[in-house]
Amino acid sequence: MGKALVVTSIDGLATVECGIASVVHWFFEEIDAIVEKVPRLLRQDWSLYAISPRIDAACSDFSPRVHALVSSACAEHGGEFLWAEVDDPSSLRAVWSLGDPRRWERMCASVAGQVRALAERHDQVTVLAHGIMLAPLRDCLRDLDRVQIVFVPHTLGPVFQDQVVSDRAVFEKRGFDAMAEFAQDRIGCIGPYFEEILRTGYGRTSAQLAPFVNGIPAGSFRFPAEVPAARRREHLERAGVPLDKRLVFSWGRCAWQKGFDALIPAWSDFRERSSDDWHCVLLMPQEVSAPEYVALLDEQLAHVPSGSCTVIRRFDPLLPYYLLREEALEIVVFASRFEGAPLSLLETLRFGSPGLRIAWHDIPSLAQFLQGAGPTFRFGSLERADMVESLLRARDSEGVTLPESRVQSFADNTARGLRDVLRWWT
């Protein structure tokens, strides 16, 4: 019957909306490199599966490219792409149903049903699960000891004080308590900051944790190596990025977490104290954003100096990579209120041009990658004065070089985690 290695996620199997998506589709893009580093995958009979909440292929959130690459990787390794039914597959917003834990329950139960079916066909099943809606997966599979659950949290209750904090706390407790009853189950750690919280805040032991530290892949359609500069610039100009300006860039899902509401007023003040050739680019996809938060940002944007800001409201998977390599980009800003192990920062450290300066909010999840890395421009709070002072220091510090990249390989880090959890396979 062999073994089954399963990845299930709320994003990244057929959609690309947030950081989870990157980690998930990179797994399938890098699977061959990962396998080479995991002895059990080299010598045992196993198959690869993906289980995604169903999303309507006709909706704009569906990514044919990601769905195809995930499906192809599964087929090449003897498995298949599987859908889990949801209440409403019409959009990613409907699938996620933020604020409706009853739909979360039904999504998790649907995914559990697919895992249960795979367990009937395989001796042992290891499931890598991503997304808070899937945290209680073990609670739905208490009768299946030949299933191993590895839940990889990209958010944690004590850190992510957002609109679903109470639902997250309930789902975390239910899932983590159930997993603690099964010696083979693990919680994946995406970085040292979350590992410390899981140990001290959740009381988890080393035996209950596994290292799945975020890294950057060697190859991905998101990071095409051989793209002529002219083609990169054409792509950026089509998106409205003025490459004849001195650029400030910030990006992430359009959510209170990311601090755009703090950055936009700070940008207005910075621009008033700088020359007209400075321009801000905000990539903040809004497909699942709270309407009231979008309205707040629109009100703020109405008061920035005219023509000084480009706002891109749908995710563009190539834009950050292309823009980070341009000399016109001088400052990148990370204004998040909370993070786990932000991929946007790792991408900046890996791909940023040599003269790029980093202005950042001093929170532990950013500091874990930046402390001691070299000259950067920290702001201690999201107060407007603190942020403006940091931006002005960055502006006036020409000649500062990007901190030396200490970003690790995605394949290496993922293989390390799999070597740990797959010791359970017999």
Residue pairs with C-beta under 8 A, 6 or more apart in sequence:
1 121
1 122
1 123
2 44
2 45
2 46
2 47
2 78
2 122
2 123
3 44
3 45
3 46
3 47
3 122
3 123
3 124
3 125
3 126
3 425
4 46
4 47
4 48
4 49
4 79
4 118
4 119
4 121
4 122
4 124
4 125
4 126
5 41
5 46
5 47
5 48
5 49
5 79
5 126
5 128
6 48
6 49
6 50
6 51
6 115
6 118
6 125
6 126
6 127
6 128
7 13
7 24
7 27
7 28
7 48
7 49
7 50
7 51
7 127
7 128
7 130
8 50
8 51
8 52
8 84
8 111
8 114
8 115
8 127
8 128
8 129
8 130
8 134
8 137
9 20
9 21
9 24
9 52
9 129
9 130
9 131
9 134
10 20
10 53
10 95
10 96
10 107
10 130
10 131
10 132
10 133
10 134
11 17
11 18
11 20
11 21
11 24
11 92
11 130
11 131
12 20
12 21
12 22
12 23
12 24
12 25
12 66
12 130
13 24
13 25
13 50
13 51
13 52
13 66
13 67
13 70
13 81
14 52
14 55
14 62
14 63
14 66
14 67
14 70
15 21
15 55
15 61
15 62
15 63
15 66
15 92
16 22
16 25
16 63
16 66
16 315
16 317
17 61
17 92
17 253
17 285
17 287
17 288
17 315
18 253
19 154
19 253
19 342
19 343
19 344
20 130
20 131
20 154
21 66
22 222
22 343
23 130
23 152
23 154
23 190
23 214
23 343
23 410
24 130
25 66
25 69
25 70
25 220
26 217
26 220
26 410
27 34
27 128
27 414
28 50
28 69
28 70
28 73
28 74
29 69
29 73
29 217
29 219
29 220
29 221
30 217
30 218
30 219
30 220
30 410
30 411
30 414
31 48
31 73
31 77
33 218
33 411
33 415
34 41
34 411
34 414
34 415
34 418
35 41
35 42
36 42
37 411
37 412
37 415
37 419
38 415
38 418
38 419
38 422
39 419
40 419
40 422
40 423
40 425
41 418
41 422
44 425
46 77
46 78
47 77
47 78
47 79
47 122
48 73
48 74
48 76
48 77
48 78
48 79
49 74
49 79
49 80
49 81
49 82
49 118
50 70
50 71
50 74
50 79
50 81
50 82
51 82
51 83
51 84
51 111
51 114
51 115
52 70
52 81
52 82
52 83
52 84
53 83
53 84
53 86
53 89
53 95
53 107
53 110
53 111
54 83
54 84
54 85
54 86
54 89
54 95
55 61
55 62
55 89
55 91
55 92
55 95
56 62
56 89
56 90
56 91
57 64
57 67
59 89
59 90
59 91
59 92
60 91
60 287
61 91
61 92
61 93
61 287
65 221
67 81
69 221
70 81
71 80
71 81
74 80
74 81
82 114
84 107
84 110
84 111
84 113
84 114
85 110
86 94
86 95
86 103
86 106
86 107
86 110
87 94
87 97
87 103
87 106
87 107
88 94
88 95
88 97
88 103
89 95
91 287
92 287
92 288
93 287
93 288
95 107
96 133
96 288
97 103
97 104
98 163
98 164
98 288
98 290
99 163
99 164
99 167
101 167
101 170
101 171
104 132
104 133
104 167
104 171
105 136
107 133
107 134
108 133
108 134
108 135
108 136
108 137
108 140
109 140
111 129
111 134
111 137
112 137
112 140
112 141
115 125
115 127
115 137
115 141
115 144
115 147
116 141
116 144
118 125
119 125
119 144
119 146
119 147
123 146
123 426
124 146
124 147
124 148
124 424
124 425
124 426
125 144
125 146
125 147
125 148
126 147
126 148
126 150
126 421
126 422
126 424
126 425
127 137
127 147
127 148
127 149
127 150
128 150
128 152
128 188
128 212
129 135
129 137
129 149
129 150
129 151
129 152
130 152
130 154
131 154
132 153
132 155
132 164
132 167
132 168
132 171
132 172
133 171
134 151
135 151
135 153
135 171
135 172
135 174
135 175
135 176
136 171
136 174
136 175
136 178
137 149
137 151
137 175
138 149
138 151
138 175
138 178
138 179
138 182
138 185
139 174
139 175
139 178
141 147
141 149
142 178
142 181
145 182
148 182
148 184
148 185
148 186
148 421
148 424
149 179
149 182
149 185
149 186
150 185
150 186
150 187
150 188
150 210
150 212
150 417
150 421
151 175
151 176
151 179
151 185
151 186
151 187
151 188
152 187
152 188
152 190
152 212
153 172
153 187
153 188
153 190
153 194
153 340
154 190
154 340
155 168
155 340
156 172
156 194
156 197
156 198
156 201
156 340
157 165
157 168
157 169
157 172
158 197
158 201
159 194
159 197
159 338
159 339
159 340
159 365
160 168
160 257
160 338
161 337
161 338
162 255
162 256
162 257
163 256
163 290
176 187
176 202
176 204
179 185
179 186
179 187
179 208
180 208
183 207
184 421
184 424
185 208
186 208
186 209
186 210
186 420
186 421
187 198
187 204
187 208
187 209
187 210
188 209
188 210
188 211
188 212
188 417
189 195
189 198
189 209
189 210
189 211
189 212
189 213
190 212
190 213
190 214
190 340
190 341
191 213
191 214
191 340
191 341
191 365
191 368
192 213
192 368
193 340
193 341
193 364
193 365
193 368
194 340
194 341
195 209
195 211
198 204
198 209
199 205
199 209
210 417
210 420
210 421
211 413
211 416
211 417
211 420
212 413
212 414
212 417
213 341
213 408
213 413
213 416
213 417
214 340
214 341
214 343
214 346
214 410
214 413
215 346
215 407
215 408
215 409
215 410
215 411
215 412
215 413
215 414
216 223
216 343
216 346
216 347
216 350
216 407
216 408
216 409
216 410
217 223
217 409
217 410
217 411
218 409
218 410
218 411
219 225
221 317
222 317
222 318
222 321
223 321
223 351
224 318
224 321
227 322
232 322
232 325
232 326
233 243
233 322
233 326
235 318
235 319
235 322
236 243
236 319
236 322
236 323
236 326
237 243
239 310
239 312
239 316
239 319
240 310
240 312
241 247
241 281
241 310
241 319
241 323
242 279
242 310
243 326
243 328
244 328
245 277
245 278
245 279
245 328
246 277
246 278
246 279
246 328
246 330
247 278
247 279
247 280
247 281
247 323
247 326
247 328
247 329
247 330
247 331
248 267
248 270
248 278
248 279
248 280
248 281
248 330
248 331
248 332
248 333
248 391
249 280
249 281
249 282
249 283
249 320
249 323
249 324
249 329
249 331
249 332
249 333
250 258
250 260
250 263
250 280
250 281
250 282
250 283
250 332
250 333
250 334
250 335
251 282
251 283
251 284
251 319
251 320
251 344
252 258
252 260
252 283
252 284
252 336
252 342
252 344
253 284
253 285
253 288
253 289
254 260
254 284
254 285
254 286
254 289
254 293
254 294
254 297
254 313
255 289
255 290
255 293
256 290
256 293
256 337
257 336
257 337
257 338
257 339
258 284
258 335
258 336
258 337
259 335
259 336
259 337
259 361
259 382
260 282
260 284
260 297
260 335
261 293
261 296
261 297
261 300
262 335
262 382
262 384
262 387
263 282
263 333
263 335
263 387
264 282
264 297
264 300
264 301
264 304
264 309
265 300
265 384
266 335
266 384
266 387
266 388
266 391
267 280
267 304
267 308
267 309
267 391
268 303
268 304
268 305
269 384
269 388
270 278
270 388
270 391
270 392
270 395
271 278
271 280
271 304
271 305
271 308
272 305
273 388
273 392
274 392
274 395
276 308
278 308
278 395
279 308
279 309
279 310
280 304
280 308
280 309
280 310
281 309
281 310
281 312
281 323
282 309
282 310
282 311
282 312
283 312
283 315
283 316
283 319
283 320
284 297
284 311
284 312
284 313
285 312
285 313
285 314
285 315
286 294
286 313
286 314
287 314
287 315
301 309
301 311
312 319
320 344
320 347
321 347
321 351
323 329
324 332
324 347
324 348
324 351
324 352
324 353
324 356
325 351
325 352
325 353
326 353
327 353
327 355
329 352
329 353
329 356
330 355
330 356
330 357
330 394
330 395
331 356
331 357
331 358
331 359
331 377
331 391
331 394
331 395
332 348
332 352
332 356
332 357
332 358
332 359
333 359
333 360
333 391
334 342
334 344
334 345
334 358
334 359
334 360
334 361
334 366
335 360
335 361
335 382
335 387
336 342
336 361
336 363
336 365
336 366
337 361
337 363
337 382
338 363
338 365
339 363
339 365
339 366
340 365
341 365
341 368
341 369
342 365
342 366
345 358
345 360
345 366
345 369
345 370
346 369
346 407
348 356
348 358
348 402
349 369
349 373
349 402
349 403
349 405
349 406
349 407
350 405
350 407
352 358
352 402
353 402
354 401
354 402
355 398
355 399
355 400
355 401
355 402
356 402
357 375
357 376
357 377
357 394
357 397
357 400
357 402
358 370
358 376
358 377
358 394
358 402
358 403
359 376
359 377
359 378
359 379
359 387
359 390
359 391
359 394
360 366
360 370
360 376
360 377
360 378
360 379
361 378
361 379
361 381
361 382
362 378
362 379
362 380
369 406
369 407
370 376
370 403
373 403
373 404
373 406
374 401
374 402
374 403
374 404
375 397
375 400
375 401
375 403
376 403
377 390
377 391
377 393
377 394
377 397
378 390
379 386
379 387
379 389
379 390
380 386
394 400
